[in-house]
Amino acid sequence: YISPTVNVNIVHACVYTGAFMSFVSNIRYQLLQGIIEPHIVDRLFRRWPLLQAAATFGVRFANGLLGSMIAIAGMKYFGLQKLK
């Protein structure tokens, strides 16, 4: 197997990942679990628990995809993920 990416400085990648997790991920999850889920999803689907569970799953899944997209875009921007 030949990797399609070049090797990167592991220290820089660790610093970026730590900063990303502590700031960006934390803010996203605080907004999700502090505002979106209790004030929007729970109120909209209060009468339908199955739809409420599905909406919560969808919002959390979308949050995970958004976080992955932001993390990868940031790594590319800072040169921590490059194709050969």
N, C-alpha and C positions, 0 to 999 in steps of 0.2 A: 504494500500500500504506500502510495506517495501522496503526502498531504498537499492540498492545493493552496495552502497558506504559507507565508514565510514565518520564521521564528521571530518572536517579539521579546522585549525585555520583560521578564517575569515580575520584577519589582514594580515597574510602571503599570502593568496589567493588574497587579494586586491592589495598588493604590487607587486606580480608577474604579475597580470593582467594589472596594470598600467604601469609597466616597459615594458611588452610585447607590449602593445598598443603604447607606446611612441617611442620605438626603432624599434622593428621588423615590426610592421604593417606600421609605417611611412616610413621606408626604402622600403618595398615592394611596397607601393602605389606610392612613388616618382619614383621608377624605372619603374613601370607600366605606369604611366601617363606622365612621362617625357622622357622616352626612347622607351619603347616597342610599345605603341599605336601610337605616332606621327611618329616615325622613321621606324617602321617595319610594323605594321598593316595598317596604312594609306597609306604608299607607295605601299605595295603589292596589296591592293584592292582599289586603287584610282578610277579606272574606273568602279567598281562595288559597288555602295553604299550599296546594300542589303547584299552582302558578307562582306563588311567592317563592317556593323553593327553586323552581326552574329559573325564575328571574334572578334570584340571588346567584345561582350557579352561572348563568350567562354573564352577569356583571363581573363576577370574580374571574371567569375565564377570559373575558375581554381585557380585564385589568392585567392579567398575566401576559397576554399577547402584546398589549401596549408596552408593558415593562420590558419585554424581550426586544421589541422593535427599538425602543429608546436606548437600551443598553448596547445593542449592536451598532446602531447609528453613531453613538458616542465613541465606541471603540474604533470605528472606521474613521471618524473625524480626528481623533487623537493619534491615529496611525498604529493602533494596537491590534488591528485585524486587517491584513493586507493579503490579496491574492498574489500569487507569483507572476 
